[in-house]
Amino acid sequence: MKESARYVKIVEWSEEDQSYVGSSPGLIYGGCHGDNEREVFDELCQIVEDAIALYKKDGKPLPPPTSGRDLANKMQDVA
């Protein structure tokens, strides 16, 4: 398993931006955006990989993992 799999990656449509927006809460601030959902997800995966590499290069500990917490189902309870 890749270390990046430990972090949730979210791609959602933004009415305000009229584009797909990708983010990885808890690991990176900001993210990426575009017109193609799959391309945004692929770019987001690369950004997460790059962020992990930067943490390691700088000798900083990675933030706690965000995957494996069943967040998708917990979010349904809120909606």
PDB file of N, CA, C and O in Angstrom:
ATOM      1  N   MET A   1       0.839  -1.182   0.000  1.00  0.00           N
ATOM      2  CA  MET A   1       0.000   0.000   0.000  1.00  0.00           C
ATOM      3  C   MET A   1       0.887   1.250   0.000  1.00  0.00           C
ATOM      4  O   MET A   1       1.862   1.342   0.746  1.00  0.00           O
ATOM      5  N   LYS A   2       0.530   2.181  -0.835  1.00  0.00           N
ATOM      6  CA  LYS A   2       1.233   3.464  -0.867  1.00  0.00           C
ATOM      7  C   LYS A   2       0.897   4.258   0.384  1.00  0.00           C
ATOM      8  O   LYS A   2      -0.213   4.179   0.911  1.00  0.00           O
ATOM      9  N   GLU A   3       1.869   5.018   0.845  1.00  0.00           N
ATOM     10  CA  GLU A   3       1.631   5.862   2.015  1.00  0.00           C
ATOM     11  C   GLU A   3       0.526   6.884   1.748  1.00  0.00           C
ATOM     12  O   GLU A   3      -0.195   7.283   2.662  1.00  0.00           O
ATOM     13  N   SER A   4       0.403   7.299   0.502  1.00  0.00           N
ATOM     14  CA  SER A   4      -0.626   8.280   0.151  1.00  0.00           C
ATOM     15  C   SER A   4      -2.041   7.727   0.327  1.00  0.00           C
ATOM     16  O   SER A   4      -2.995   8.495   0.447  1.00  0.00           O
ATOM     17  N   ALA A   5      -2.178   6.415   0.343  1.00  0.00           N
ATOM     18  CA  ALA A   5      -3.500   5.804   0.538  1.00  0.00           C
ATOM     19  C   ALA A   5      -4.025   6.043   1.952  1.00  0.00           C
ATOM     20  O   ALA A   5      -5.200   5.805   2.228  1.00  0.00           O
ATOM     21  N   ARG A   6      -3.174   6.503   2.827  1.00  0.00           N
ATOM     22  CA  ARG A   6      -3.588   6.773   4.204  1.00  0.00           C
ATOM     23  C   ARG A   6      -4.324   8.108   4.340  1.00  0.00           C
ATOM     24  O   ARG A   6      -4.796   8.458   5.422  1.00  0.00           O
ATOM     25  N   TYR A   7      -4.415   8.841   3.243  1.00  0.00           N
ATOM     26  CA  TYR A   7      -5.031  10.169   3.277  1.00  0.00           C
ATOM     27  C   TYR A   7      -6.235  10.241   2.345  1.00  0.00           C
ATOM     28  O   TYR A   7      -6.164   9.834   1.185  1.00  0.00           O
ATOM     29  N   VAL A   8      -7.331  10.759   2.864  1.00  0.00           N
ATOM     30  CA  VAL A   8      -8.562  10.918   2.098  1.00  0.00           C
ATOM     31  C   VAL A   8      -8.326  11.945   0.999  1.00  0.00           C
ATOM     32  O   VAL A   8      -7.690  12.978   1.205  1.00  0.00           O
ATOM     33  N   LYS A   9      -8.857  11.625  -0.168  1.00  0.00           N
ATOM     34  CA  LYS A   9      -8.796  12.535  -1.308  1.00  0.00           C
ATOM     35  C   LYS A   9     -10.231  12.792  -1.755  1.00  0.00           C
ATOM     36  O   LYS A   9     -10.979  11.856  -2.035  1.00  0.00           O
ATOM     37  N   ILE A  10     -10.604  14.054  -1.820  1.00  0.00           N
ATOM     38  CA  ILE A  10     -11.982  14.425  -2.156  1.00  0.00           C
ATOM     39  C   ILE A  10     -11.988  15.253  -3.439  1.00  0.00           C
ATOM     40  O   ILE A  10     -11.246  16.226  -3.572  1.00  0.00           O
ATOM     41  N   VAL A  11     -12.840  14.847  -4.379  1.00  0.00           N
ATOM     42  CA  VAL A  11     -13.084  15.643  -5.582  1.00  0.00           C
ATOM     43  C   VAL A  11     -14.577  15.924  -5.617  1.00  0.00           C
ATOM     44  O   VAL A  11     -15.393  15.002  -5.596  1.00  0.00           O
ATOM     45  N   GLU A  12     -14.925  17.186  -5.670  1.00  0.00           N
ATOM     46  CA  GLU A  12     -16.338  17.556  -5.683  1.00  0.00           C
ATOM     47  C   GLU A  12     -16.569  18.714  -6.648  1.00  0.00           C
ATOM     48  O   GLU A  12     -15.659  19.481  -6.964  1.00  0.00           O
ATOM     49  N   TRP A  13     -17.800  18.813  -7.102  1.00  0.00           N
ATOM     50  CA  TRP A  13     -18.173  19.893  -8.008  1.00  0.00           C
ATOM     51  C   TRP A  13     -18.405  21.161  -7.204  1.00  0.00           C
ATOM     52  O   TRP A  13     -19.058  21.124  -6.161  1.00  0.00           O
ATOM     53  N   SER A  14     -17.878  22.278  -7.676  1.00  0.00           N
ATOM     54  CA  SER A  14     -18.081  23.569  -7.038  1.00  0.00           C
ATOM     55  C   SER A  14     -18.950  24.435  -7.947  1.00  0.00           C
ATOM     56  O   SER A  14     -18.533  24.824  -9.038  1.00  0.00           O
ATOM     57  N   GLU A  15     -20.154  24.728  -7.484  1.00  0.00           N
ATOM     58  CA  GLU A  15     -21.042  25.622  -8.244  1.00  0.00           C
ATOM     59  C   GLU A  15     -20.409  27.004  -8.381  1.00  0.00           C
ATOM     60  O   GLU A  15     -20.487  27.638  -9.434  1.00  0.00           O
ATOM     61  N   GLU A  16     -19.785  27.455  -7.304  1.00  0.00           N
ATOM     62  CA  GLU A  16     -19.173  28.786  -7.298  1.00  0.00           C
ATOM     63  C   GLU A  16     -18.078  28.903  -8.353  1.00  0.00           C
ATOM     64  O   GLU A  16     -17.999  29.899  -9.072  1.00  0.00           O
ATOM     65  N   ASP A  17     -17.230  27.869  -8.438  1.00  0.00           N
ATOM     66  CA  ASP A  17     -16.106  27.893  -9.384  1.00  0.00           C
ATOM     67  C   ASP A  17     -16.457  27.295 -10.738  1.00  0.00           C
ATOM     68  O   ASP A  17     -15.715  27.460 -11.707  1.00  0.00           O
ATOM     69  N   GLN A  18     -17.598  26.594 -10.804  1.00  0.00           N
ATOM     70  CA  GLN A  18     -18.002  25.900 -12.022  1.00  0.00           C
ATOM     71  C   GLN A  18     -16.898  24.949 -12.510  1.00  0.00           C
ATOM     72  O   GLN A  18     -16.585  24.877 -13.699  1.00  0.00           O
ATOM     73  N   SER A  19     -16.327  24.227 -11.543  1.00  0.00           N
ATOM     74  CA  SER A  19     -15.303  23.238 -11.860  1.00  0.00           C
ATOM     75  C   SER A  19     -15.229  22.216 -10.733  1.00  0.00           C
ATOM     76  O   SER A  19     -15.806  22.402  -9.662  1.00  0.00           O
ATOM     77  N   TYR A  20     -14.505  21.133 -11.001  1.00  0.00           N
ATOM     78  CA  TYR A  20     -14.244  20.149  -9.966  1.00  0.00           C
ATOM     79  C   TYR A  20     -13.088  20.639  -9.110  1.00  0.00           C
ATOM     80  O   TYR A  20     -12.119  21.202  -9.620  1.00  0.00           O
ATOM     81  N   VAL A  21     -13.195  20.424  -7.808  1.00  0.00           N
ATOM     82  CA  VAL A  21     -12.164  20.865  -6.874  1.00  0.00           C
ATOM     83  C   VAL A  21     -11.691  19.650  -6.087  1.00  0.00           C
ATOM     84  O   VAL A  21     -12.500  18.891  -5.554  1.00  0.00           O
ATOM     85  N   GLY A  22     -10.377  19.472  -6.019  1.00  0.00           N
ATOM     86  CA  GLY A  22      -9.804  18.357  -5.283  1.00  0.00           C
ATOM     87  C   GLY A  22      -9.083  18.842  -4.041  1.00  0.00           C
ATOM     88  O   GLY A  22      -8.414  19.875  -4.065  1.00  0.00           O
ATOM     89  N   SER A  23      -9.223  18.087  -2.946  1.00  0.00           N
ATOM     90  CA  SER A  23      -8.553  18.448  -1.695  1.00  0.00           C
ATOM     91  C   SER A  23      -8.234  17.191  -0.905  1.00  0.00           C
ATOM     92  O   SER A  23      -8.796  16.122  -1.146  1.00  0.00           O
ATOM     93  N   SER A  24      -7.330  17.343   0.032  1.00  0.00           N
ATOM     94  CA  SER A  24      -6.968  16.257   0.939  1.00  0.00           C
ATOM     95  C   SER A  24      -6.864  16.849   2.346  1.00  0.00           C
ATOM     96  O   SER A  24      -5.775  17.183   2.813  1.00  0.00           O
ATOM     97  N   PRO A  25      -8.016  16.972   3.014  1.00  0.00           N
ATOM     98  CA  PRO A  25      -8.048  17.601   4.341  1.00  0.00           C
ATOM     99  C   PRO A  25      -7.108  16.901   5.320  1.00  0.00           C
ATOM    100  O   PRO A  25      -7.004  15.675   5.356  1.00  0.00           O
ATOM    101  N   GLY A  26      -6.438  17.719   6.099  1.00  0.00           N
ATOM    102  CA  GLY A  26      -5.524  17.176   7.088  1.00  0.00           C
ATOM    103  C   GLY A  26      -4.104  17.028   6.589  1.00  0.00           C
ATOM    104  O   GLY A  26      -3.172  16.929   7.387  1.00  0.00           O
ATOM    105  N   LEU A  27      -3.924  17.013   5.261  1.00  0.00           N
ATOM    106  CA  LEU A  27      -2.579  16.862   4.709  1.00  0.00           C
ATOM    107  C   LEU A  27      -2.137  18.117   3.972  1.00  0.00           C
ATOM    108  O   LEU A  27      -1.028  18.607   4.187  1.00  0.00           O
ATOM    109  N   ILE A  28      -2.993  18.635   3.110  1.00  0.00           N
ATOM    110  CA  ILE A  28      -2.635  19.829   2.335  1.00  0.00           C
ATOM    111  C   ILE A  28      -3.739  20.880   2.466  1.00  0.00           C
ATOM    112  O   ILE A  28      -4.909  20.551   2.659  1.00  0.00           O
ATOM    113  N   TYR A  29      -3.351  22.120   2.362  1.00  0.00           N
ATOM    114  CA  TYR A  29      -4.306  23.223   2.307  1.00  0.00           C
ATOM    115  C   TYR A  29      -4.391  23.642   0.857  1.00  0.00           C
ATOM    116  O   TYR A  29      -3.375  23.704   0.164  1.00  0.00           O
ATOM    117  N   GLY A  30      -5.580  23.928   0.397  1.00  0.00           N
ATOM    118  CA  GLY A  30      -5.755  24.201  -1.020  1.00  0.00           C
ATOM    119  C   GLY A  30      -5.958  22.896  -1.750  1.00  0.00           C
ATOM    120  O   GLY A  30      -6.485  21.941  -1.180  1.00  0.00           O
ATOM    121  N   GLY A  31      -5.558  22.841  -2.973  1.00  0.00           N
ATOM    122  CA  GLY A  31      -5.731  21.624  -3.755  1.00  0.00           C
ATOM    123  C   GLY A  31      -5.582  21.920  -5.222  1.00  0.00           C
ATOM    124  O   GLY A  31      -4.647  22.605  -5.637  1.00  0.00           O
ATOM    125  N   CYS A  32      -6.511  21.401  -6.014  1.00  0.00           N
ATOM    126  CA  CYS A  32      -6.452  21.589  -7.452  1.00  0.00           C
ATOM    127  C   CYS A  32      -7.873  21.676  -7.988  1.00  0.00           C
ATOM    128  O   CYS A  32      -8.833  21.367  -7.281  1.00  0.00           O
ATOM    129  N   HIS A  33      -8.000  22.097  -9.235  1.00  0.00           N
ATOM    130  CA  HIS A  33      -9.321  22.202  -9.839  1.00  0.00           C
ATOM    131  C   HIS A  33      -9.219  22.027 -11.344  1.00  0.00           C
ATOM    132  O   HIS A  33      -8.139  22.147 -11.923  1.00  0.00           O
ATOM    133  N   GLY A  34     -10.351  21.742 -11.971  1.00  0.00           N
ATOM    134  CA  GLY A  34     -10.386  21.583 -13.419  1.00  0.00           C
ATOM    135  C   GLY A  34     -11.755  21.149 -13.891  1.00  0.00           C
ATOM    136  O   GLY A  34     -12.675  20.965 -13.094  1.00  0.00           O
ATOM    137  N   ASP A  35     -11.881  20.986 -15.206  1.00  0.00           N
ATOM    138  CA  ASP A  35     -13.157  20.636 -15.825  1.00  0.00           C
ATOM    139  C   ASP A  35     -13.415  19.140 -15.881  1.00  0.00           C
ATOM    140  O   ASP A  35     -14.556  18.710 -16.053  1.00  0.00           O
ATOM    141  N   ASN A  36     -12.360  18.342 -15.738  1.00  0.00           N
ATOM    142  CA  ASN A  36     -12.490  16.893 -15.858  1.00  0.00           C
ATOM    143  C   ASN A  36     -12.275  16.240 -14.503  1.00  0.00           C
ATOM    144  O   ASN A  36     -11.194  16.343 -13.923  1.00  0.00           O
ATOM    145  N   GLU A  37     -13.304  15.568 -13.997  1.00  0.00           N
ATOM    146  CA  GLU A  37     -13.254  14.976 -12.660  1.00  0.00           C
ATOM    147  C   GLU A  37     -12.082  14.001 -12.499  1.00  0.00           C
ATOM    148  O   GLU A  37     -11.379  14.036 -11.489  1.00  0.00           O
ATOM    149  N   ARG A  38     -11.876  13.150 -13.473  1.00  0.00           N
ATOM    150  CA  ARG A  38     -10.801  12.149 -13.391  1.00  0.00           C
ATOM    151  C   ARG A  38      -9.423  12.816 -13.406  1.00  0.00           C
ATOM    152  O   ARG A  38      -8.526  12.411 -12.667  1.00  0.00           O
ATOM    153  N   GLU A  39      -9.261  13.823 -14.236  1.00  0.00           N
ATOM    154  CA  GLU A  39      -7.978  14.526 -14.302  1.00  0.00           C
ATOM    155  C   GLU A  39      -7.686  15.247 -12.988  1.00  0.00           C
ATOM    156  O   GLU A  39      -6.539  15.289 -12.542  1.00  0.00           O
ATOM    157  N   VAL A  40      -8.711  15.809 -12.375  1.00  0.00           N
ATOM    158  CA  VAL A  40      -8.537  16.476 -11.079  1.00  0.00           C
ATOM    159  C   VAL A  40      -8.117  15.449 -10.033  1.00  0.00           C
ATOM    160  O   VAL A  40      -7.228  15.717  -9.226  1.00  0.00           O
ATOM    161  N   PHE A  41      -8.747  14.282 -10.042  1.00  0.00           N
ATOM    162  CA  PHE A  41      -8.370  13.242  -9.081  1.00  0.00           C
ATOM    163  C   PHE A  41      -6.931  12.796  -9.304  1.00  0.00           C
ATOM    164  O   PHE A  41      -6.180  12.643  -8.341  1.00  0.00           O
ATOM    165  N   ASP A  42      -6.538  12.587 -10.543  1.00  0.00           N
ATOM    166  CA  ASP A  42      -5.162  12.177 -10.836  1.00  0.00           C
ATOM    167  C   ASP A  42      -4.161  13.236 -10.368  1.00  0.00           C
ATOM    168  O   ASP A  42      -3.124  12.910  -9.790  1.00  0.00           O
ATOM    169  N   GLU A  43      -4.485  14.500 -10.623  1.00  0.00           N
ATOM    170  CA  GLU A  43      -3.610  15.591 -10.181  1.00  0.00           C
ATOM    171  C   GLU A  43      -3.546  15.645  -8.657  1.00  0.00           C
ATOM    172  O   GLU A  43      -2.477  15.859  -8.084  1.00  0.00           O
ATOM    173  N   LEU A  44      -4.672  15.453  -8.011  1.00  0.00           N
ATOM    174  CA  LEU A  44      -4.716  15.453  -6.552  1.00  0.00           C
ATOM    175  C   LEU A  44      -3.848  14.334  -5.982  1.00  0.00           C
ATOM    176  O   LEU A  44      -3.119  14.547  -5.013  1.00  0.00           O
ATOM    177  N   CYS A  45      -3.922  13.155  -6.572  1.00  0.00           N
ATOM    178  CA  CYS A  45      -3.091  12.042  -6.108  1.00  0.00           C
ATOM    179  C   CYS A  45      -1.610  12.401  -6.200  1.00  0.00           C
ATOM    180  O   CYS A  45      -0.835  12.075  -5.301  1.00  0.00           O
ATOM    181  N   GLN A  46      -1.215  13.071  -7.282  1.00  0.00           N
ATOM    182  CA  GLN A  46       0.180  13.478  -7.431  1.00  0.00           C
ATOM    183  C   GLN A  46       0.554  14.545  -6.393  1.00  0.00           C
ATOM    184  O   GLN A  46       1.656  14.518  -5.844  1.00  0.00           O
ATOM    185  N   ILE A  47      -0.349  15.466  -6.131  1.00  0.00           N
ATOM    186  CA  ILE A  47      -0.096  16.504  -5.125  1.00  0.00           C
ATOM    187  C   ILE A  47       0.095  15.868  -3.749  1.00  0.00           C
ATOM    188  O   ILE A  47       0.976  16.279  -2.993  1.00  0.00           O
ATOM    189  N   VAL A  48      -0.717  14.878  -3.425  1.00  0.00           N
ATOM    190  CA  VAL A  48      -0.581  14.180  -2.140  1.00  0.00           C
ATOM    191  C   VAL A  48       0.775  13.483  -2.065  1.00  0.00           C
ATOM    192  O   VAL A  48       1.457  13.570  -1.044  1.00  0.00           O
ATOM    193  N   GLU A  49       1.175  12.795  -3.134  1.00  0.00           N
ATOM    194  CA  GLU A  49       2.491  12.145  -3.174  1.00  0.00           C
ATOM    195  C   GLU A  49       3.609  13.177  -2.961  1.00  0.00           C
ATOM    196  O   GLU A  49       4.549  12.944  -2.202  1.00  0.00           O
ATOM    197  N   ASP A  50       3.486  14.316  -3.645  1.00  0.00           N
ATOM    198  CA  ASP A  50       4.504  15.373  -3.530  1.00  0.00           C
ATOM    199  C   ASP A  50       4.548  15.941  -2.113  1.00  0.00           C
ATOM    200  O   ASP A  50       5.627  16.205  -1.582  1.00  0.00           O
ATOM    201  N   ALA A  51       3.385  16.129  -1.502  1.00  0.00           N
ATOM    202  CA  ALA A  51       3.330  16.664  -0.137  1.00  0.00           C
ATOM    203  C   ALA A  51       4.013  15.705   0.838  1.00  0.00           C
ATOM    204  O   ALA A  51       4.763  16.138   1.713  1.00  0.00           O
ATOM    205  N   ILE A  52       3.758  14.424   0.689  1.00  0.00           N
ATOM    206  CA  ILE A  52       4.398  13.424   1.562  1.00  0.00           C
ATOM    207  C   ILE A  52       5.910  13.455   1.375  1.00  0.00           C
ATOM    208  O   ILE A  52       6.661  13.383   2.347  1.00  0.00           O
ATOM    209  N   ALA A  53       6.353  13.563   0.128  1.00  0.00           N
ATOM    210  CA  ALA A  53       7.788  13.632  -0.154  1.00  0.00           C
ATOM    211  C   ALA A  53       8.416  14.867   0.494  1.00  0.00           C
ATOM    212  O   ALA A  53       9.533  14.798   1.006  1.00  0.00           O
ATOM    213  N   LEU A  54       7.698  16.004   0.475  1.00  0.00           N
ATOM    214  CA  LEU A  54       8.223  17.227   1.102  1.00  0.00           C
ATOM    215  C   LEU A  54       8.328  17.089   2.620  1.00  0.00           C
ATOM    216  O   LEU A  54       9.312  17.516   3.223  1.00  0.00           O
ATOM    217  N   TYR A  55       7.303  16.487   3.233  1.00  0.00           N
ATOM    218  CA  TYR A  55       7.371  16.249   4.674  1.00  0.00           C
ATOM    219  C   TYR A  55       8.620  15.432   5.005  1.00  0.00           C
ATOM    220  O   TYR A  55       9.354  15.756   5.938  1.00  0.00           O
ATOM    221  N   LYS A  56       8.851  14.384   4.241  1.00  0.00           N
ATOM    222  CA  LYS A  56       9.996  13.503   4.499  1.00  0.00           C
ATOM    223  C   LYS A  56      11.316  14.224   4.247  1.00  0.00           C
ATOM    224  O   LYS A  56      12.256  14.098   5.032  1.00  0.00           O
ATOM    225  N   LYS A  57      11.384  14.978   3.157  1.00  0.00           N
ATOM    226  CA  LYS A  57      12.609  15.718   2.830  1.00  0.00           C
ATOM    227  C   LYS A  57      12.972  16.702   3.934  1.00  0.00           C
ATOM    228  O   LYS A  57      14.143  16.874   4.275  1.00  0.00           O
ATOM    229  N   ASP A  58      11.933  17.351   4.491  1.00  0.00           N
ATOM    230  CA  ASP A  58      12.145  18.335   5.552  1.00  0.00           C
ATOM    231  C   ASP A  58      12.305  17.702   6.931  1.00  0.00           C
ATOM    232  O   ASP A  58      12.532  18.402   7.917  1.00  0.00           O
ATOM    233  N   GLY A  59      12.186  16.357   7.000  1.00  0.00           N
ATOM    234  CA  GLY A  59      12.321  15.670   8.279  1.00  0.00           C
ATOM    235  C   GLY A  59      11.171  15.908   9.232  1.00  0.00           C
ATOM    236  O   GLY A  59      11.320  15.754  10.444  1.00  0.00           O
ATOM    237  N   LYS A  60      10.022  16.285   8.690  1.00  0.00           N
ATOM    238  CA  LYS A  60       8.847  16.556   9.530  1.00  0.00           C
ATOM    239  C   LYS A  60       7.966  15.309   9.598  1.00  0.00           C
ATOM    240  O   LYS A  60       7.876  14.558   8.627  1.00  0.00           O
ATOM    241  N   PRO A  61       7.321  15.090  10.733  1.00  0.00           N
ATOM    242  CA  PRO A  61       6.399  13.956  10.821  1.00  0.00           C
ATOM    243  C   PRO A  61       5.147  14.225   9.981  1.00  0.00           C
ATOM    244  O   PRO A  61       4.676  15.358   9.881  1.00  0.00           O
ATOM    245  N   LEU A  62       4.631  13.170   9.389  1.00  0.00           N
ATOM    246  CA  LEU A  62       3.403  13.300   8.611  1.00  0.00           C
ATOM    247  C   LEU A  62       2.218  13.537   9.538  1.00  0.00           C
ATOM    248  O   LEU A  62       2.209  13.055  10.671  1.00  0.00           O
ATOM    249  N   PRO A  63       1.216  14.278   9.061  1.00  0.00           N
ATOM    250  CA  PRO A  63      -0.011  14.433   9.845  1.00  0.00           C
ATOM    251  C   PRO A  63      -0.678  13.067  10.049  1.00  0.00           C
ATOM    252  O   PRO A  63      -0.408  12.131   9.297  1.00  0.00           O
ATOM    253  N   PRO A  64      -1.527  12.950  11.037  1.00  0.00           N
ATOM    254  CA  PRO A  64      -2.228  11.671  11.249  1.00  0.00           C
ATOM    255  C   PRO A  64      -3.020  11.284   9.996  1.00  0.00           C
ATOM    256  O   PRO A  64      -3.582  12.153   9.329  1.00  0.00           O
ATOM    257  N   PRO A  65      -3.069  10.001   9.676  1.00  0.00           N
ATOM    258  CA  PRO A  65      -3.851   9.550   8.517  1.00  0.00           C
ATOM    259  C   PRO A  65      -5.322   9.931   8.654  1.00  0.00           C
ATOM    260  O   PRO A  65      -5.858  10.010   9.759  1.00  0.00           O
ATOM    261  N   THR A  66      -5.960  10.165   7.517  1.00  0.00           N
ATOM    262  CA  THR A  66      -7.378  10.507   7.522  1.00  0.00           C
ATOM    263  C   THR A  66      -8.241   9.406   6.910  1.00  0.00           C
ATOM    264  O   THR A  66      -9.466   9.451   7.018  1.00  0.00           O
ATOM    265  N   SER A  67      -7.621   8.426   6.273  1.00  0.00           N
ATOM    266  CA  SER A  67      -8.420   7.331   5.713  1.00  0.00           C
ATOM    267  C   SER A  67      -8.635   6.258   6.771  1.00  0.00           C
ATOM    268  O   SER A  67      -7.983   6.254   7.815  1.00  0.00           O
ATOM    269  N   GLY A  68      -9.552   5.359   6.485  1.00  0.00           N
ATOM    270  CA  GLY A  68      -9.830   4.276   7.420  1.00  0.00           C
ATOM    271  C   GLY A  68     -10.705   4.686   8.576  1.00  0.00           C
ATOM    272  O   GLY A  68     -10.857   3.932   9.537  1.00  0.00           O
ATOM    273  N   ARG A  69     -11.274   5.851   8.504  1.00  0.00           N
ATOM    274  CA  ARG A  69     -12.136   6.345   9.578  1.00  0.00           C
ATOM    275  C   ARG A  69     -13.602   6.335   9.171  1.00  0.00           C
ATOM    276  O   ARG A  69     -14.465   6.851   9.880  1.00  0.00           O
ATOM    277  N   ASP A  70     -13.864   5.735   8.011  1.00  0.00           N
ATOM    278  CA  ASP A  70     -15.229   5.640   7.504  1.00  0.00           C
ATOM    279  C   ASP A  70     -15.865   7.024   7.380  1.00  0.00           C
ATOM    280  O   ASP A  70     -17.039   7.207   7.702  1.00  0.00           O
ATOM    281  N   LEU A  71     -15.081   7.994   6.912  1.00  0.00           N
ATOM    282  CA  LEU A  71     -15.565   9.372   6.819  1.00  0.00           C
ATOM    283  C   LEU A  71     -16.749   9.519   5.880  1.00  0.00           C
ATOM    284  O   LEU A  71     -17.659  10.301   6.152  1.00  0.00           O
ATOM    285  N   ALA A  72     -16.751   8.774   4.770  1.00  0.00           N
ATOM    286  CA  ALA A  72     -17.844   8.919   3.814  1.00  0.00           C
ATOM    287  C   ALA A  72     -19.188   8.574   4.461  1.00  0.00           C
ATOM    288  O   ALA A  72     -20.170   9.293   4.274  1.00  0.00           O
ATOM    289  N   ASN A  73     -19.232   7.493   5.211  1.00  0.00           N
ATOM    290  CA  ASN A  73     -20.487   7.119   5.860  1.00  0.00           C
ATOM    291  C   ASN A  73     -20.832   8.068   6.994  1.00  0.00           C
ATOM    292  O   ASN A  73     -22.011   8.333   7.228  1.00  0.00           O
ATOM    293  N   LYS A  74     -19.854   8.579   7.695  1.00  0.00           N
ATOM    294  CA  LYS A  74     -20.117   9.536   8.760  1.00  0.00           C
ATOM    295  C   LYS A  74     -20.669  10.834   8.190  1.00  0.00           C
ATOM    296  O   LYS A  74     -21.523  11.475   8.803  1.00  0.00           O
ATOM    297  N   MET A  75     -20.175  11.224   7.003  1.00  0.00           N
ATOM    298  CA  MET A  75     -20.669  12.440   6.366  1.00  0.00           C
ATOM    299  C   MET A  75     -22.122  12.285   5.945  1.00  0.00           C
ATOM    300  O   MET A  75     -22.868  13.265   5.937  1.00  0.00           O
ATOM    301  N   GLN A  76     -22.537  11.067   5.595  1.00  0.00           N
ATOM    302  CA  GLN A  76     -23.933  10.835   5.223  1.00  0.00           C
ATOM    303  C   GLN A  76     -24.861  11.091   6.400  1.00  0.00           C
ATOM    304  O   GLN A  76     -25.989  11.549   6.219  1.00  0.00           O
ATOM    305  N   ASP A  77     -24.392  10.800   7.592  1.00  0.00           N
ATOM    306  CA  ASP A  77     -25.208  11.028   8.789  1.00  0.00           C
ATOM    307  C   ASP A  77     -25.447  12.515   9.020  1.00  0.00           C
ATOM    308  O   ASP A  77     -26.456  12.899   9.611  1.00  0.00           O
ATOM    309  N   VAL A  78     -24.519  13.357   8.554  1.00  0.00           N
ATOM    310  CA  VAL A  78     -24.634  14.797   8.732  1.00  0.00           C
ATOM    311  C   VAL A  78     -25.628  15.369   7.723  1.00  0.00           C
ATOM    312  O   VAL A  78     -26.394  16.281   8.038  1.00  0.00           O
ATOM    313  N   ALA A  79     -25.606  14.833   6.535  1.00  0.00           N
ATOM    314  CA  ALA A  79     -26.426  15.379   5.429  1.00  0.00           C
ATOM    315  C   ALA A  79     -27.896  15.154   5.603  1.00  0.00           C
ATOM    316  O   ALA A  79     -28.688  15.559   4.753  1.00  0.00           O
TER     317      ALA A  79
END
